[in-house]
Amino acid sequence: MHGTSARKNSHPPTDGRYTAADFPVTFAGTIGLFHPADVASDTAVLFVSSWGFEELCARKFWRLLAADLGRQGMASLRFDYPGTGDALDLDDYAAGLSLWHDSVLAAARTLRALSGAKRLLLVGHGIGAAYAWRAAESLGDVAGIALAAPAMSGRRWIREFMALSRIADHGEIKHATPPTGPAMGEQTIPDAVLAGIRSLDVSKPETAAAPDMLVLTQEGRANDVAFAEHLASLGARVRSMPFEGYDLFARDVLLSIPPRAAMGELIAWASALKGTDGIVTPDLPEAAALAGDGFTETPVRFGTENRLYGVLSEPMGERQGAAVIMLSTGYDRMSGWGRITVRLCRDLARAGIPAFRFDFANVADSPPHPEAPEQVMYSESLVRDAGEALAFLQSRGLDAVVMSGRCSGAYTAFRSGVRYGALKAVVPVNPFDFSLPPETDVDALLNASLQPLASYGGKMRSGGFWKRVLKGEVNVARGVRNLFRMLLTKAAAKALPILVRFPFLSPSIKVVARDFETVAANGTDVSLLYSAGDIGVPNLEARFGKDGYLLGRYANASLTFLADADHNLTTAPARLQWLTELQKTALRFKP
């Protein structure tokens, strides 16, 4: 094999050095990320993911765990099942859950081929724990299985997932045809696969699938403890302990906190099982492209010392218009909430428009930048990452570029339009604002962006809310700051005619006006999209008046309100409105 040395990638920055992203590999119609071992070992670890919301929360967890395992001498691989994440969609899912089972087995073969390891450990999370168990039974020579917050009954997992989805629903618009199983935006599990999950039950196995087990149990789940005890009765060596911090880890992708204690337990367990004989991973080639329906996709590492990870979607036919960079939202992986970004990129490529998606530094599969803050949302470091993406496309001969994103990604797209004059256009969707002062409390902003001003009145009238206050479960000071900020925004919108005439009275309006003038001077078009009634509309109106009428001062700017669309654009009609605007914008420019 040939390519960039595998020995240069895994360590987190401690003294200003950059950390390269893990190696992307393609196999069986999917994309995996391979992290080589730093020292010789005969043991490698395969991550077997859950699905949907749980998988999104775990993406950064897997990356951090892979780096720690690599330092202990264990290579690892994480991957997507067919029709999930960045994997290709299949034409036919009639074979059901066996399709996902086969992908786990293919990943195991790929990991062994890449690492040269003889011993294999599996780490399964959520319903992925049940898939890992079934895979171990088929492989027959797995040295150990770690089961993190395991869901060993498919039927129970479906029931709990759908209940959690209703709680975590941040004002999503309901689909015309409600899904029959777990859903996240437009993403659902194919019926035949769902039927297989419903019938999956490994909660009371008759034999142990591996000789060594680690079970990280969820708090208050007696089934997890009973399962661990049952495994011990089968003669397996079982280590069972609580999954500390699981609720904070899996409560919300935007606010998820990596479970460091659980990572430590997993590392200790795996290290105790590894052998000492083995080979150092050889150099790896560039990943081959995947061929889809009317498009190709190539996973790449790019940026300074390959520090960022992305996927380039390209047309199979003639190229049309400018290329499009899609920026991710919050801490979502680049495939997007409900795979919305995957759908947009592939639809653009089918229309002849190249599209590029990537993970910002310290988000999902891209390691942190040594100079970036720990809380990267709304920071200038994201604009720097967007600039690296722009430079990457230019290095591929894609000089005409449009940039788009939703929510925090929309903010970064606009800020990139201010900084990078090479952008032909930006298409921000539901930005919360256009400029934030350096002293902004981003954590408070993120909490505020999850709920509109009207929600505070309902909370004040809620007896349950005041009970949580008395128990100390509500950050009252932060809530007051959020409410005060929203009231000021409403007041600014009312006073806008005076503030526009005397801009020195409102520094924020002056800054935003200056930035829009800079974008106009750059020759960059701005196509703003807002869902009607979105949480960001009050800030828009505080800067540009009712329904943003003052944007008419800028010949390069346009504003469109999307009817029947929620903040996440979770329905197909809303996504198609975004796609239409992207196509229209990209096709205005020559390739």
N, C-alpha and C positions, 0 to 999 in steps of 0.2 A: 504494500500500500504506500501511498505517497500523500503529500499535503503538509499542512501546518503541524508542527510537532504537538503531540497530545500532552506533553509534559508541561506546557506553558499555560494551562488554562484554569485551574480550579480555585486558587486561593482568593479569599476576599481581600479587598484593599486595606492595608494597614499603614502604609507609609507613602501613599501617593501613587502606587503602582495601579495599573488598570488590570481588571480581571476579564478574561475572554469569556464569552458565552459558551455554553456546552455545544458539542458537535451535533448538528442535525443529521439524521439519517432517514432514508426512505425505504420502506419495505411493505409488502402486502397492502398497497394502497393507502398507507398511512405515513405519518411523520413521527419519528422518535427523537429524543434528545439523549445523547450518550455522554456520560461523564466518566473519563478514564481514571484509573487508580494512580495515585502519585508514587506509590512504591509497589514492588512485586507482591502478588497475592494470588491464590487459586480460587478466590471467592468473588462473586458478583451479585448485585441486588437488582431485582426487577420490581418496579412500582406498578401496582394494579389499582387503578383509580376508581372512584365512585362515579356518579353521573350528575350533570347539571350544576345546581347551586353548590353542592358539596365539593364537586370537582374544581369549580372556580376558586373556592376558598383554599383548596389544598395545593394549588399550582405553585405558589411561592414556597410553601412548606416543602414540597418535593425538591425544588432547586436547592434550598438551604441544606436539606438532608443529604442530597447527592454530593454537595461539596464536602460536608463533614465525613461522609463515607469514603470519599476519594482520599482524604488525608489519612484515613485509617487503612488504606490499601485495598479498597473495594470499589470496583467500577460499578456503574449503575445505568439503567435505561428507564425512561418514562415515555409513554406513548398514548395515542388516542385510538379508541375503538372505531370501527367503520361508522361513518355518519355522525361523528362527534368531533368537537374541537376543530383541528385543522386537517383531519383525515378526509379522504374522498367519500362522497355519498355513493351508495350502491343502487343499481337499477332494481334489484330484487332482494327483499329481506325475508323471503318465504322460509329460508332455512332457520330463521329465528335466532335464539340466543347462541346457537352453535357458531354463528358468524363472529360474535365477540369472543367466544371461547377460543376459536381458531386464531384470532388476532393475538391473544395472550400467548399461545404456544409459539406463534411466529416471532413474537417479541423475545421470548426466551431463547429461541434458536439464534436470533440476531445478536442478542447480548453475549451469548457464549462465543459466537464467531468473532465479534469485535474485541472482546476482552481476553479471550483465551482461557477463561476461568473454567475449572472443572466443577466447582461447588456453586450451587445457585440458592439464593435466599429470595423469598417473595414477601413483599410488604403490601397488604391490601387495606384499603380504607373504605368504610361504609359498605355499600353493596359490593364494592370491589374486593372485600374480604372473602365473600362467598365465591366470586370468580377465581380468586387466587387459590382457594381450597380445591375447587374443581380442576384447575389447571395442574396443581400439584399431584392430584390423583392420576391425571393423564401422563404427566411427565415421569412420575415414578422415582425420580432421583433427586428430589428437592431436599436440601439439608435442613431448612427451617422456614417457618411461616410466621410473620408478624401480622396480627389482626388488630387494626386501629379503629376504635369505635365501630366494631363489626356489626353488619346487618346480615345475619346468616339465614334469615327467612325473607325471600323476595316479596311475598305478599305483605308482610309486616312493614318492610321498607317502603313499598309503594304507598301504603296507608299513611305512614309517618311523613313521607316526603310531601304528599299532597296537603297534609295538615300544615306543615311548615311553610309551604308555598303561599297558603292563604294568609298566614301571619306576616310573611315577609313581603307581601304585595304592596308596593309603594304606589298605589293609585293607578295600577295598570288598567287599561281598557280591556274589557272582556272580548274574547274572540267570538266571531259569528257562530262557529261550531265548537262548543267547549270540548277540550281534549278528554279522552277516557282514562288517561293515566297521567303520570308526572309530566309537567310542562314548565318551560322557562322561556318566556317570550314565544317565538314561533317554534322553538325547538321542542320536539316530542320524541318519545321512543316509538319506533315502528311497531305496529300491532303484533307481528309475529315474534319480535324480540320481547315485547312486553308480556306476551303469553308465557314465554320461557322463564322470564323473571318471576312471574306469579307462581309458577310451579317449582321454582328453585327453593330448596330447603335443605341446608346442611347443618342445622342446629343440633342434630343428634346423630352424628356419624357413628358407624359401627367400628371403623378403624381409623387410626391417625394418618393423615395425608403426609406427614413429615415427622421426624423424630423430635424436633425441638420447636416450641411454640412460645410466642409472646402475645399476650392478650392485654390490650389497653382498653379498659372498660369505661363506659360513660357513667357519670354520676347518676345514681338513682335507678339504674337499669339492672334489675336482679337477673335478667336473662343472660347478660354478659358474664356475670359471676358464675352462674350455673353452667354456662357453656365451658368456661375455663376448667371448672371442677370435673365436668364430663370428659374433657380431653385428658386430664390427668388419670382418670380411671381407665383410659385406653392404653396407658403405658407410656405416653409421650412425656417428655420433660417440659413442663409448663411453668412459665413465669407470668403472673397476672398482677396488674396494678392499675390504679385509676389513671385515666387520660386527663392529666391536670390541664386546666385552661381550655377544655374543649368548647365550652359555650362561647367564650370570647373569640375562639378560633373560627367557629362555624356560624356565628350570628349574622354576619353581613360581610360581603366581599370588601366593601369600602372601608369598614372599620375592623377587619379581621386582624387578630394579633397572633403571630406564629407561636405555636406551643413549644417553647424551648425545653421545658422539662421533659415532655414526651419525646422530643428529638434526642435528648440525652439518653433516655431509656432505650430507644431504638439503636443508637450507636453502640451502647454498651452491650446490648444483646447480640448484635451482629458481629462486633469485634471478638466476642468470646467464641464465636463459631467459625471464624475464618481460619484457613490454613496458611502456612508460610511459604509453600512452594508455589511458583507461578511465574508469569512473564509480565513485563511492563507493556502496556498497550502500544502497539505500533502506530505510526502516523496514519491519519485517516484522510481519505480523499474527500472532495466536495460531494455533497449529497446530490443524487440524481433527481431530475424533475419528475413530478407525478403528472400523468396525463388524464385530465377530466373530460367532461362533456363540453367541448368547445373552448377549452382553456388548458394551460399547463401551469403548474405551481412549483416553485423552487424555493426550498428553505435555505436561508443564508445567515451567516454571521457577517457583520459589517461594523463600520465606525472605527474609531481609534483602537488599534490592537484587537479588532473583532469583539468589542465589548457588548454589542447589541445583537439581538436575534429577531429575524423577520421572515416573511414569506412574500415572494413576488409572484403575482398572478399575471399571466401574459396571454394574449390572444393566439389562437392557432392560425388564424388568417391574417389579413392585412391590418396593420395598426391604424387606429383612428384617433385624432385629437391628442390632448395632453395626457400625461400619466397622472394618476391620482394617489396621493398618500392618505391613508386612513389612520387617524390617531385613536388610540384606545381611550376608554372612559374610566376614571378612577383607578382602581387596582384590578380591573378586569383584564384577563389575558387577551391577546390581540384578536382572537376569534370573535370576541364580543359577547355581550349578554344575549343568550338565546342564539348564538352564532350569527348575529346580524351582520357583523363585519365580514365574515366569510362569505355570506350570501351576496353582499354588495360587491366585494372584490371579484367574485367569480362572474356575476352578472355584467360588471363592467368589462371584464376580459372577453366575455362572449360577444360584447358589442364592439370589440376591437380596441378597448381602452385599457392599457396596463394599469394595474393597481397594486399597491404595496402596503402591507400592514406589518406592524412590529410592536414589540414590548418595550416600553420606556425602561430606563435603568432603574433597578430595584422594584420592578413590577413584573410579576409572573416569572418568565424565564430569562430575563436579562439581569445580570448582576448589578450591584450598585456602582455608581460613579464615586470615586474617592473624594470629590469636592462637593457632592450634593448633600442636602440635608436629609435626615432620616425620613421626615415627612416630605415627600417629593411633590405631592399634589399642589398645583398652582405655583410651582417654583420655576425659576428661570432655567433650571437644569433640564426641564422637559423641553423647553424651546431649543436648548443646545442639542438634545437628542433628535428633535425634529430636523435641525440643521444637518445632522449626520445622515439622516434618511434622505434628505434632499441631495446631499453630495453623493450618496451611493447611487441614486437614480441617474444623476448627471454622469457618473463614471461609467454607467451602462449605456450612455448615449440617449438617455431620456431627459432632454433639457427642458421641455415645456412641462411644468408640473403644477397641479392643483392640490390643495391640502384641505382636508375636512375632518371633523370630529364632532362628537356630541358631548354636552355638559362640560366637564373639565377638559375634554379633548377639543371642544369648540373654543374654549378660552385659549388653549395652547396654539390652535390653528390661527386665531386672530393675532396673538402675540408674535407668531412666526411671520405673519404678513407684515408686521411692523419692522421686524429685524431683517428679513431676507427679501431683498428686492427682486430676486430671481423668480419668486413665485408668481405665476400668472394670475391665480385667483385663490381665495379661501372661501370655504363653505361652512361656516360655524352653525351648528344645530343646537338650539336650546342652551346657549352660554349663560351662566349665572351672572357674569359681568364681563367687562372688557379690560379692566386694569385693577390691580389690587396693590395697596401700599405694602412695603416690605414688612411692616410690623403686624400684618394681618394674622389673627389667630385662625389658622387653617382648619384645625380640628373643630372649632366652633362653627366655622363656615360650612364644613361638610355636614355637620349635624343640622344646621339651619336649612341647607339645600335639600334635605330629605322631606321637608314639610313646609307647606305654605302658611302665610300669616293667619288664614282663617282657622287652621288647625288649633291654634293656641286658645281660642275661645272655647272650643269643644273640650280641651283638656281642663280648663278652669272649671268647667261644669261637671267634670267627671270625678266621682267619689274615689274610683280606683287610682286616679292620678294623685290625689292628695294623700292617699294611703302610702303610695310609693315615695312621696316627698317626706312623710313622717318617718319612714323606714330608712331614709338617707340614700335611696336608690336613684334619685334624680339630682342632677347637677343644677341646682337652682340658679347659681350665679351665671352659669353659661346660658341657661334658658332666658334669663332676664336680658343678657347682652344680645342674644339672637332677636328677641322681641323688640328691643330698643332699636336695633339696626333696621329691622323691617319697617318700623314706624317712621324712622328717619327717611327711609327710601320713599315711602308713600308721601311724606311731607315734601320731599325734594321734587317729586313729580308735580305736585300742586304749585310749587313756587318756581317751576322751570322757566316761565316767560321772563321773570325778573333775573334769574340766574344766567340765562343765556345772554341777556343784555349786559349784565355785569358779572362776567365769568370769574373774577377774582373772589367773589363771594362763595364759590364752590370749587375748591381745588380739584375734586374728582371729575367734575364736568370739564374743567380746563384740560386735565390730563387726557381724558378720553377723546376730546375734540382734537387735541394735538396728535394723538395716535392715528385717528382716522385720516387726518390730513397727511401724515407720513405715509400711510398705506396708499392713499391716492397719488402722492408724489412718486411712489415706487412704480406706479402703473399697474397695481394689483387690484383686481376686482374683488368685491366683498358681496357674497350672496348669503344673507342671513335667513335662517329658517327657525321659526318658533312654533311649538304646539300651542294652540289657543289656550290661554290661561296658565301657561307654564310658570314655574317658580321664578324663572329669570325675567319674565315680562315686566314686573315692577322696576327692576333695575334698568331695563331698556327704556321704559317710559320716564324714569328719573333723569336719564341722559338725553333722550330725544323726543320727549313729549308723548301725548296720547297716541298709541299705536305706532310710535316711532316716526311721526310725520317729519321731524326735523332731519331725518336721514336724507331727505330730498336735497339737502345742500351738497351732497356728495354724488357726483355723476357716476362714480365707480361702484356705488352701493345700491343694493336692492334688498327688500324685506318681504318675506312671505309667511303668512300664518297658516299652519296646517290644521284643518278641521279633523275632529275625531282621532286625535293622536295624543298619546300620553308622553311623559318625559322621555321614556326609554324607546319610544317608537316600536313597541312590541308587537304590533299587528302588521300583517302583510300590506294592507293599503298604506299605512304610514311609512313603512320601509320603501315602498314603491315611489312615494312622493320624494323621498330623499334621493333614491336612485335616479329618478327623472331629472332632478336638479343637477346632480353630479354629471350625468351624461350631457345635458344641455350646456353646462359650463365647460366641460372638457372639450367638447366638439367645437367650441368657439376658437380654439387654437390649433395651429398646425403641429403635427407630430415632429 
